[in-house]
């Protein structure tokens, strides 16, 4: 088997081929014909197949031990479920990737499902990466920090943690317990006196020599031992040190060690699950109720509970529970490194294959186990209870959300409860750093992966002209939607558009959409009431000229206010980011051929960008690190007129 990181592991040129057919409308016979056309070219070897519709959008990704045998099953229509028959009726082409073995096919299948998010695959809808604790080892005084994303930095990674809150709590306690620095290297180098963290006893201040390197390294080793599950040894060591300090009448040191012991006790007390003796393991339990499937995950590292999270895979109708859990695990470990043992509440038909594939990706042996007795069984029972409770909470939330969406439909005269709501707002300070923002909500809540920001690019827009900014945002958003999805069958067209503003903004948006031929989108303006929002009653403006307010205690009003507040939050955040970048900008950024080093040299020599602009050619040539050619280029840029 080839290396997981090998660049030619899945050689697209050698192992991929596609066969296309015709037809656009769903047609079962046409779909079967397209699949039969592919069968003539399929080998009897492992691989992955993608089923695509007439536009080339991926409908389904599947893997097979023998491609020809697996794909042939789709031609036996009478044996397929209704769901698969619908998929076949939309299929017009297939793309095939051959692999060396079935384990590679399983890995590639999970990879492609994450990339294409097909409509007929079980999907793990979780856009957030898991946080880790990183203890770096590329510095004489290693730093402890929270980490997300690719693990490129040198050091020890501990995780995953279920949420940012759980990792932040652990980091705070670690600072109290081991006094490790959390500052950046640049901040560390420039300190000449201890910072506030030293004053509140959360850092040992290695930056100013309050602790030497051997003593700091001893703290680092203690932290590694604790995060590795050896908290009992750390606790005994601190207790002995505290007793010795007290016997030597060093009460200040004894008090410090006492506080560190309290921090250790706090961390141990926050472990809602006693997992001592389990070591490193992920625990998964699945529950199903009324067609909804929920999966509860516990993350145990070093015998410590590092949090739990509930998942609700999508597209699970008519899919066997065994297949749902297998697909879920493949996608889950696409980005998260697996522990050496994964505990499940059931045997999987393809459990051995999944363990082989995960082990190939991780580089060590993975064991999938179903605990039968002891501590592991007790943990599994607790995970099962949590899975059932999570489904019940989800159903209660869904019922409330569905009721709210029905009320929204009645309120704004929609034929059906909206599946996609888009909310828009602008943010600027006296016209500077102007940005537009769009957030998206639906039956499952906010869809943060579909939020969009719009930099206002029209130079004719007067500073602070909200109407012109709204016109630009909506023209760009819906012109693109018309070009990319004119038939509106992708699910990216809104059923309802909420605009933060009154009658003026609403009429501006209506005129902008009419200019590009969009006249059937429900637009609603939300403006502050007569008391400027202090009474909690917004005014809703409709396209037909109606204006109304809702009772101050109406649940649907709270829901719409929450949508409006979310777009406020997002728009302000985007604006702040843009403003921060503008603060660090320099007039020299516009000069072609001037990189960071030369820009710094010029600013260090002349002091300001204005001085550089007003400098003579001779003065520019005398600046250190600036050649005669660069000096001429800078001078010509500012004096070309």
Secondary structure as GFF3:
##gff-version 3
##sequence-region A 1 641
A	DSSP	alpha_helix	12	15	.	.	.	ID=ss1
A	DSSP	beta_strand	16	20	.	.	.	ID=ss2
A	DSSP	alpha_helix	28	39	.	.	.	ID=ss3
A	DSSP	beta_strand	47	52	.	.	.	ID=ss4
A	DSSP	beta_strand	58	64	.	.	.	ID=ss5
A	DSSP	alpha_helix	67	72	.	.	.	ID=ss6
A	DSSP	three_ten_helix	73	75	.	.	.	ID=ss7
A	DSSP	three_ten_helix	77	79	.	.	.	ID=ss8
A	DSSP	alpha_helix	82	90	.	.	.	ID=ss9
A	DSSP	beta_strand	93	98	.	.	.	ID=ss10
A	DSSP	alpha_helix	102	116	.	.	.	ID=ss11
A	DSSP	beta_strand	131	136	.	.	.	ID=ss12
A	DSSP	beta_strand	144	147	.	.	.	ID=ss13
A	DSSP	beta_strand	155	161	.	.	.	ID=ss14
A	DSSP	alpha_helix	164	178	.	.	.	ID=ss15
A	DSSP	alpha_helix	185	190	.	.	.	ID=ss16
A	DSSP	alpha_helix	196	199	.	.	.	ID=ss17
A	DSSP	three_ten_helix	206	208	.	.	.	ID=ss18
A	DSSP	alpha_helix	213	227	.	.	.	ID=ss19
A	DSSP	alpha_helix	231	247	.	.	.	ID=ss20
A	DSSP	alpha_helix	251	269	.	.	.	ID=ss21
A	DSSP	beta_strand	281	289	.	.	.	ID=ss22
A	DSSP	beta_strand	292	301	.	.	.	ID=ss23
A	DSSP	beta_strand	304	311	.	.	.	ID=ss24
A	DSSP	alpha_helix	321	332	.	.	.	ID=ss25
A	DSSP	beta_strand	341	344	.	.	.	ID=ss26
A	DSSP	alpha_helix	351	362	.	.	.	ID=ss27
A	DSSP	beta_strand	367	369	.	.	.	ID=ss28
A	DSSP	alpha_helix	374	411	.	.	.	ID=ss29
A	DSSP	beta_strand	421	429	.	.	.	ID=ss30
A	DSSP	beta_strand	432	442	.	.	.	ID=ss31
A	DSSP	beta_strand	445	446	.	.	.	ID=ss32
A	DSSP	three_ten_helix	448	450	.	.	.	ID=ss33
A	DSSP	beta_strand	452	455	.	.	.	ID=ss34
A	DSSP	alpha_helix	466	484	.	.	.	ID=ss35
A	DSSP	beta_strand	496	500	.	.	.	ID=ss36
A	DSSP	alpha_helix	503	515	.	.	.	ID=ss37
A	DSSP	beta_strand	523	527	.	.	.	ID=ss38
A	DSSP	beta_strand	539	542	.	.	.	ID=ss39
A	DSSP	beta_strand	547	549	.	.	.	ID=ss40
A	DSSP	alpha_helix	555	583	.	.	.	ID=ss41
A	DSSP	three_ten_helix	587	590	.	.	.	ID=ss42
A	DSSP	alpha_helix	596	606	.	.	.	ID=ss43
A	DSSP	alpha_helix	609	614	.	.	.	ID=ss44
A	DSSP	alpha_helix	617	621	.	.	.	ID=ss45
A	DSSP	alpha_helix	628	639	.	.	.	ID=ss46
###
